[in-house]
Amino acid sequence: MRKVDLRMNEQNKYEIIKDVANKRTSVFKFSSCSIRNIFKLKSLYLNKGKEGFIHGNRNRKPSITLSENLVNEIVTLYSNKYFDSNFKHFKELLEDIDIKVSYNALHQV
């Protein structure tokens, strides 16, 4: 069995549900979750154990993340060709060459 590291909020849920499943505490004692959610988490605990409490999106990049190639291309264009334009104008120039990026993403890059 491999070692499972839970984050703080996942660990808190795990400890609560473990106590509920082992009948050390009452379901009604915990107000942070609904009773329905507690029973769902209890079923998850009984079926998958500690691994069931790991969030499904852990270690995944968001779907809206810009690729490294695109970021490098944007930085190169701005530093070499469009260095004298502001971000709004640079965004419009990028749209002319079919690179669609939001203003906030461009500002972060």
VMD Tcl script that builds the backbone (N, CA, C; Angstrom):
set m [mol new atoms 327]
animate dup $m
set s [atomselect $m all]
$s set {name element resname resid chain x y z} {
  {N N MET 1 A 0.842 -1.177 0.000}
  {CA C MET 1 A 0.000 0.000 0.000}
  {C C MET 1 A 0.888 1.241 0.000}
  {N N ARG 2 A 0.606 2.157 -0.926}
  {CA C ARG 2 A 1.440 3.345 -1.035}
  {C C ARG 2 A 1.013 4.411 -0.025}
  {N N LYS 3 A 1.953 5.289 0.284}
  {CA C LYS 3 A 1.696 6.359 1.239}
  {C C LYS 3 A 0.889 7.457 0.556}
  {N N VAL 4 A -0.165 7.896 1.214}
  {CA C VAL 4 A -1.039 8.926 0.664}
  {C C VAL 4 A -0.874 10.184 1.495}
  {N N ASP 5 A -0.483 11.282 0.845}
  {CA C ASP 5 A -0.363 12.577 1.515}
  {C C ASP 5 A -1.582 13.420 1.184}
  {N N LEU 6 A -2.307 13.790 2.207}
  {CA C LEU 6 A -3.485 14.626 2.025}
  {C C LEU 6 A -3.166 16.052 2.440}
  {N N ARG 7 A -3.839 16.990 1.787}
  {CA C ARG 7 A -3.730 18.379 2.201}
  {C C ARG 7 A -4.543 18.576 3.477}
  {N N MET 8 A -4.415 19.739 4.073}
  {CA C MET 8 A -5.013 19.966 5.386}
  {C C MET 8 A -6.528 19.770 5.383}
  {N N ASN 9 A -7.225 20.367 4.413}
  {CA C ASN 9 A -8.680 20.233 4.397}
  {C C ASN 9 A -9.102 18.794 4.070}
  {N N GLU 10 A -8.351 18.109 3.211}
  {CA C GLU 10 A -8.651 16.714 2.899}
  {C C GLU 10 A -8.405 15.835 4.126}
  {N N GLN 11 A -7.334 16.130 4.866}
  {CA C GLN 11 A -7.006 15.371 6.075}
  {C C GLN 11 A -8.088 15.558 7.133}
  {N N ASN 12 A -8.608 16.794 7.287}
  {CA C ASN 12 A -9.675 17.042 8.252}
  {C C ASN 12 A -10.922 16.243 7.906}
  {N N LYS 13 A -11.310 16.242 6.626}
  {CA C LYS 13 A -12.468 15.454 6.203}
  {C C LYS 13 A -12.238 13.977 6.472}
  {N N TYR 14 A -11.035 13.513 6.158}
  {CA C TYR 14 A -10.707 12.106 6.350}
  {C C TYR 14 A -10.834 11.703 7.819}
  {N N GLU 15 A -10.302 12.521 8.709}
  {CA C GLU 15 A -10.361 12.200 10.139}
  {C C GLU 15 A -11.807 12.164 10.638}
  {N N ILE 16 A -12.604 13.119 10.209}
  {CA C ILE 16 A -14.007 13.166 10.627}
  {C C ILE 16 A -14.748 11.929 10.138}
  {N N ILE 17 A -14.581 11.607 8.869}
  {CA C ILE 17 A -15.305 10.476 8.281}
  {C C ILE 17 A -14.808 9.159 8.862}
  {N N LYS 18 A -13.526 9.084 9.172}
  {CA C LYS 18 A -12.998 7.868 9.794}
  {C C LYS 18 A -13.656 7.650 11.150}
  {N N ASP 19 A -13.815 8.731 11.922}
  {CA C ASP 19 A -14.484 8.614 13.217}
  {C C ASP 19 A -15.948 8.238 13.064}
  {N N VAL 20 A -16.606 8.790 12.051}
  {CA C VAL 20 A -18.015 8.460 11.813}
  {C C VAL 20 A -18.147 7.005 11.392}
  {N N ALA 21 A -17.266 6.538 10.501}
  {CA C ALA 21 A -17.337 5.160 10.020}
  {C C ALA 21 A -17.044 4.159 11.135}
  {N N ASN 22 A -16.158 4.518 12.053}
  {CA C ASN 22 A -15.843 3.628 13.179}
  {C C ASN 22 A -16.768 3.833 14.367}
  {N N LYS 23 A -17.796 4.651 14.185}
  {CA C LYS 23 A -18.842 4.920 15.178}
  {C C LYS 23 A -18.289 5.496 16.477}
  {N N ARG 24 A -17.245 6.323 16.359}
  {CA C ARG 24 A -16.709 7.022 17.524}
  {C C ARG 24 A -17.423 8.347 17.749}
  {N N THR 25 A -17.999 8.896 16.691}
  {CA C THR 25 A -18.725 10.162 16.807}
  {C C THR 25 A -20.015 10.072 16.013}
  {N N SER 26 A -20.877 11.033 16.246}
  {CA C SER 26 A -22.174 11.078 15.579}
  {C C SER 26 A -22.076 11.878 14.282}
  {N N VAL 27 A -22.916 11.526 13.341}
  {CA C VAL 27 A -22.989 12.244 12.069}
  {C C VAL 27 A -23.457 13.676 12.306}
  {N N PHE 28 A -24.304 13.872 13.268}
  {CA C PHE 28 A -24.925 15.170 13.494}
  {C C PHE 28 A -24.005 16.165 14.208}
  {N N LYS 29 A -22.864 15.716 14.674}
  {CA C LYS 29 A -21.959 16.588 15.420}
  {C C LYS 29 A -21.255 17.598 14.522}
  {N N PHE 30 A -21.056 17.267 13.256}
  {CA C PHE 30 A -20.256 18.095 12.364}
  {C C PHE 30 A -21.148 18.961 11.500}
  {N N SER 31 A -21.000 20.255 11.636}
  {CA C SER 31 A -21.846 21.183 10.899}
  {C C SER 31 A -21.181 21.688 9.622}
  {N N SER 32 A -19.929 21.302 9.363}
  {CA C SER 32 A -19.245 21.812 8.177}
  {C C SER 32 A -19.749 21.149 6.898}
  {N N CYS 33 A -20.351 19.974 6.988}
  {CA C CYS 33 A -20.881 19.264 5.824}
  {C C CYS 33 A -22.342 18.922 6.078}
  {N N SER 34 A -23.077 18.744 5.002}
  {CA C SER 34 A -24.448 18.281 5.161}
  {C C SER 34 A -24.434 16.789 5.489}
  {N N ILE 35 A -25.522 16.306 6.036}
  {CA C ILE 35 A -25.606 14.888 6.405}
  {C C ILE 35 A -25.479 14.017 5.166}
  {N N ARG 36 A -26.085 14.455 4.085}
  {CA C ARG 36 A -25.999 13.699 2.833}
  {C C ARG 36 A -24.545 13.594 2.360}
  {N N ASN 37 A -23.820 14.702 2.445}
  {CA C ASN 37 A -22.415 14.707 2.032}
  {C C ASN 37 A -21.571 13.826 2.945}
  {N N ILE 38 A -21.875 13.804 4.227}
  {CA C ILE 38 A -21.139 12.954 5.159}
  {C C ILE 38 A -21.340 11.489 4.813}
  {N N PHE 39 A -22.574 11.096 4.480}
  {CA C PHE 39 A -22.819 9.706 4.091}
  {C C PHE 39 A -22.131 9.359 2.772}
  {N N LYS 40 A -22.076 10.310 1.872}
  {CA C LYS 40 A -21.361 10.091 0.609}
  {C C LYS 40 A -19.863 9.902 0.859}
  {N N LEU 41 A -19.293 10.746 1.720}
  {CA C LEU 41 A -17.879 10.628 2.058}
  {C C LEU 41 A -17.590 9.346 2.840}
  {N N LYS 42 A -18.539 8.919 3.658}
  {CA C LYS 42 A -18.373 7.661 4.394}
  {C C LYS 42 A -18.316 6.486 3.421}
  {N N SER 43 A -19.173 6.502 2.419}
  {CA C SER 43 A -19.149 5.458 1.389}
  {C C SER 43 A -17.832 5.487 0.623}
  {N N LEU 44 A -17.345 6.678 0.329}
  {CA C LEU 44 A -16.058 6.832 -0.345}
  {C C LEU 44 A -14.925 6.269 0.515}
  {N N TYR 45 A -14.984 6.548 1.806}
  {CA C TYR 45 A -13.969 6.037 2.736}
  {C C TYR 45 A -13.992 4.511 2.782}
  {N N LEU 46 A -15.179 3.921 2.836}
  {CA C LEU 46 A -15.286 2.472 2.928}
  {C C LEU 46 A -14.843 1.789 1.635}
  {N N ASN 47 A -15.046 2.429 0.495}
  {CA C ASN 47 A -14.690 1.817 -0.790}
  {C C ASN 47 A -13.241 2.055 -1.188}
  {N N LYS 48 A -12.753 3.290 -1.035}
  {CA C LYS 48 A -11.416 3.631 -1.534}
  {C C LYS 48 A -10.407 3.931 -0.445}
  {N N GLY 49 A -10.852 4.123 0.766}
  {CA C GLY 49 A -9.937 4.435 1.853}
  {C C GLY 49 A -9.443 5.869 1.778}
  {N N LYS 50 A -8.222 6.064 2.207}
  {CA C LYS 50 A -7.657 7.413 2.280}
  {C C LYS 50 A -7.462 8.024 0.893}
  {N N GLU 51 A -7.202 7.211 -0.115}
  {CA C GLU 51 A -6.985 7.721 -1.474}
  {C C GLU 51 A -8.226 8.384 -2.058}
  {N N GLY 52 A -9.389 8.039 -1.556}
  {CA C GLY 52 A -10.624 8.627 -2.059}
  {C C GLY 52 A -10.776 10.098 -1.736}
  {N N PHE 53 A -10.006 10.605 -0.782}
  {CA C PHE 53 A -10.140 11.997 -0.365}
  {C C PHE 53 A -9.230 12.938 -1.137}
  {N N ILE 54 A -8.400 12.401 -2.023}
  {CA C ILE 54 A -7.539 13.249 -2.843}
  {C C ILE 54 A -8.396 13.890 -3.930}
  {N N HIS 55 A -8.261 15.192 -4.096}
  {CA C HIS 55 A -9.048 15.895 -5.105}
  {C C HIS 55 A -8.675 15.416 -6.502}
  {N N GLY 56 A -9.646 15.274 -7.374}
  {CA C GLY 56 A -9.431 14.718 -8.701}
  {C C GLY 56 A -8.579 15.562 -9.627}
  {N N ASN 57 A -8.508 16.862 -9.401}
  {CA C ASN 57 A -7.726 17.737 -10.276}
  {C C ASN 57 A -6.317 17.999 -9.767}
  {N N ARG 58 A -5.906 17.302 -8.755}
  {CA C ARG 58 A -4.568 17.531 -8.219}
  {C C ARG 58 A -3.512 17.163 -9.263}
  {N N ASN 59 A -2.472 17.968 -9.337}
  {CA C ASN 59 A -1.336 17.787 -10.249}
  {C C ASN 59 A -1.714 17.923 -11.722}
  {N N ARG 60 A -2.796 18.619 -12.018}
  {CA C ARG 60 A -3.178 18.899 -13.399}
  {C C ARG 60 A -3.121 20.397 -13.636}
  {N N LYS 61 A -2.713 20.777 -14.834}
  {CA C LYS 61 A -2.730 22.193 -15.185}
  {C C LYS 61 A -4.150 22.587 -15.584}
  {N N PRO 62 A -4.522 23.827 -15.353}
  {CA C PRO 62 A -5.838 24.280 -15.791}
  {C C PRO 62 A -5.963 24.209 -17.320}
  {N N SER 63 A -7.168 24.044 -17.792}
  {CA C SER 63 A -7.386 23.892 -19.226}
  {C C SER 63 A -7.100 25.175 -19.998}
  {N N ILE 64 A -7.102 26.306 -19.325}
  {CA C ILE 64 A -6.874 27.580 -20.002}
  {C C ILE 64 A -5.416 28.020 -19.973}
  {N N THR 65 A -4.527 27.157 -19.497}
  {CA C THR 65 A -3.114 27.496 -19.410}
  {C C THR 65 A -2.520 27.665 -20.802}
  {N N LEU 66 A -1.727 28.710 -20.971}
  {CA C LEU 66 A -1.050 28.933 -22.250}
  {C C LEU 66 A 0.146 27.989 -22.353}
  {N N SER 67 A 0.384 27.464 -23.545}
  {CA C SER 67 A 1.514 26.559 -23.730}
  {C C SER 67 A 2.831 27.328 -23.665}
  {N N GLU 68 A 3.901 26.609 -23.371}
  {CA C GLU 68 A 5.224 27.238 -23.277}
  {C C GLU 68 A 5.645 27.849 -24.617}
  {N N ASN 69 A 5.329 27.163 -25.711}
  {CA C ASN 69 A 5.686 27.675 -27.036}
  {C C ASN 69 A 5.012 29.008 -27.314}
  {N N LEU 70 A 3.720 29.091 -26.972}
  {CA C LEU 70 A 2.981 30.328 -27.201}
  {C C LEU 70 A 3.529 31.456 -26.327}
  {N N VAL 71 A 3.833 31.166 -25.086}
  {CA C VAL 71 A 4.387 32.179 -24.185}
  {C C VAL 71 A 5.726 32.680 -24.721}
  {N N ASN 72 A 6.571 31.756 -25.150}
  {CA C ASN 72 A 7.876 32.154 -25.701}
  {C C ASN 72 A 7.719 32.990 -26.961}
  {N N GLU 73 A 6.752 32.622 -27.802}
  {CA C GLU 73 A 6.509 33.388 -29.027}
  {C C GLU 73 A 6.026 34.797 -28.707}
  {N N ILE 74 A 5.139 34.929 -27.731}
  {CA C ILE 74 A 4.623 36.246 -27.344}
  {C C ILE 74 A 5.743 37.116 -26.784}
  {N N VAL 75 A 6.565 36.533 -25.927}
  {CA C VAL 75 A 7.671 37.294 -25.337}
  {C C VAL 75 A 8.655 37.737 -26.415}
  {N N THR 76 A 8.957 36.848 -27.344}
  {CA C THR 76 A 9.880 37.183 -28.427}
  {C C THR 76 A 9.323 38.292 -29.309}
  {N N LEU 77 A 8.040 38.196 -29.671}
  {CA C LEU 77 A 7.425 39.240 -30.493}
  {C C LEU 77 A 7.441 40.594 -29.782}
  {N N TYR 78 A 7.124 40.586 -28.492}
  {CA C TYR 78 A 7.076 41.846 -27.773}
  {C C TYR 78 A 8.466 42.454 -27.613}
  {N N SER 79 A 9.451 41.626 -27.321}
  {CA C SER 79 A 10.785 42.179 -27.075}
  {C C SER 79 A 11.512 42.569 -28.354}
  {N N ASN 80 A 11.209 41.923 -29.478}
  {CA C ASN 80 A 11.934 42.210 -30.716}
  {C C ASN 80 A 11.193 43.143 -31.668}
  {N N LYS 81 A 9.905 42.896 -31.862}
  {CA C LYS 81 A 9.184 43.600 -32.916}
  {C C LYS 81 A 8.251 44.701 -32.400}
  {N N TYR 82 A 7.526 44.417 -31.316}
  {CA C TYR 82 A 6.490 45.349 -30.838}
  {C C TYR 82 A 6.845 45.977 -29.495}
  {N N PHE 83 A 8.110 46.240 -29.243}
  {CA C PHE 83 A 8.558 46.745 -27.944}
  {C C PHE 83 A 8.041 48.135 -27.625}
  {N N ASP 84 A 7.654 48.902 -28.631}
  {CA C ASP 84 A 7.216 50.272 -28.387}
  {C C ASP 84 A 5.707 50.413 -28.219}
  {N N SER 85 A 4.973 49.314 -28.185}
  {CA C SER 85 A 3.518 49.379 -28.032}
  {C C SER 85 A 3.112 49.034 -26.603}
  {N N ASN 86 A 1.934 49.548 -26.205}
  {CA C ASN 86 A 1.420 49.181 -24.891}
  {C C ASN 86 A 0.694 47.831 -24.997}
  {N N PHE 87 A 0.235 47.303 -23.851}
  {CA C PHE 87 A -0.347 45.958 -23.853}
  {C C PHE 87 A -1.629 45.880 -24.671}
  {N N LYS 88 A -2.469 46.876 -24.592}
  {CA C LYS 88 A -3.726 46.838 -25.351}
  {C C LYS 88 A -3.447 46.838 -26.850}
  {N N HIS 89 A -2.569 47.688 -27.283}
  {CA C HIS 89 A -2.220 47.737 -28.699}
  {C C HIS 89 A -1.509 46.446 -29.113}
  {N N PHE 90 A -0.650 45.927 -28.248}
  {CA C PHE 90 A 0.047 44.676 -28.536}
  {C C PHE 90 A -0.938 43.520 -28.662}
  {N N LYS 91 A -1.978 43.518 -27.833}
  {CA C LYS 91 A -3.015 42.489 -27.934}
  {C C LYS 91 A -3.709 42.561 -29.289}
  {N N GLU 92 A -4.002 43.761 -29.750}
  {CA C GLU 92 A -4.631 43.930 -31.065}
  {C C GLU 92 A -3.695 43.484 -32.184}
  {N N LEU 93 A -2.419 43.762 -32.042}
  {CA C LEU 93 A -1.446 43.318 -33.052}
  {C C LEU 93 A -1.328 41.794 -33.073}
  {N N LEU 94 A -1.415 41.175 -31.916}
  {CA C LEU 94 A -1.384 39.710 -31.868}
  {C C LEU 94 A -2.620 39.113 -32.523}
  {N N GLU 95 A -3.769 39.750 -32.341}
  {CA C GLU 95 A -4.996 39.251 -32.963}
  {C C GLU 95 A -4.912 39.343 -34.488}
  {N N ASP 96 A -4.168 40.322 -34.998}
  {CA C ASP 96 A -3.984 40.428 -36.448}
  {C C ASP 96 A -3.202 39.246 -37.011}
  {N N ILE 97 A -2.333 38.643 -36.193}
  {CA C ILE 97 A -1.569 37.475 -36.675}
  {C C ILE 97 A -2.124 36.175 -36.074}
  {N N ASP 98 A -3.423 36.198 -35.714}
  {CA C ASP 98 A -4.177 35.024 -35.242}
  {C C ASP 98 A -3.647 34.417 -33.949}
  {N N ILE 99 A -3.216 35.254 -33.027}
  {CA C ILE 99 A -2.890 34.799 -31.674}
  {C C ILE 99 A -3.901 35.468 -30.751}
  {N N LYS 100 A -4.807 34.684 -30.210}
  {CA C LYS 100 A -5.877 35.204 -29.368}
  {C C LYS 100 A -5.547 34.928 -27.899}
  {N N VAL 101 A -5.290 36.014 -27.167}
  {CA C VAL 101 A -4.938 35.936 -25.744}
  {C C VAL 101 A -5.702 37.035 -25.032}
  {N N SER 102 A -6.196 36.752 -23.850}
  {CA C SER 102 A -6.891 37.783 -23.090}
  {C C SER 102 A -5.881 38.823 -22.588}
  {N N TYR 103 A -6.403 39.981 -22.245}
  {CA C TYR 103 A -5.532 41.055 -21.777}
  {C C TYR 103 A -4.828 40.653 -20.478}
  {N N ASN 104 A -5.557 40.024 -19.560}
  {CA C ASN 104 A -4.962 39.631 -18.285}
  {C C ASN 104 A -3.874 38.593 -18.481}
  {N N ALA 105 A -4.110 37.610 -19.346}
  {CA C ALA 105 A -3.087 36.595 -19.600}
  {C C ALA 105 A -1.852 37.238 -20.238}
  {N N LEU 106 A -2.086 38.185 -21.138}
  {CA C LEU 106 A -0.969 38.879 -21.776}
  {C C LEU 106 A -0.187 39.697 -20.767}
  {N N HIS 107 A -0.893 40.339 -19.848}
  {CA C HIS 107 A -0.224 41.128 -18.812}
  {C C HIS 107 A 0.595 40.229 -17.898}
  {N N GLN 108 A 0.114 39.043 -17.580}
  {CA C GLN 108 A 0.864 38.104 -16.738}
  {C C GLN 108 A 2.104 37.580 -17.441}
  {N N VAL 109 A 2.001 37.374 -18.764}
  {CA C VAL 109 A 3.152 36.891 -19.527}
  {C C VAL 109 A 4.194 37.974 -19.573}
}
mol reanalyze $m
mol bondsrecalc $m
mol representation Tube
mol addrep $m
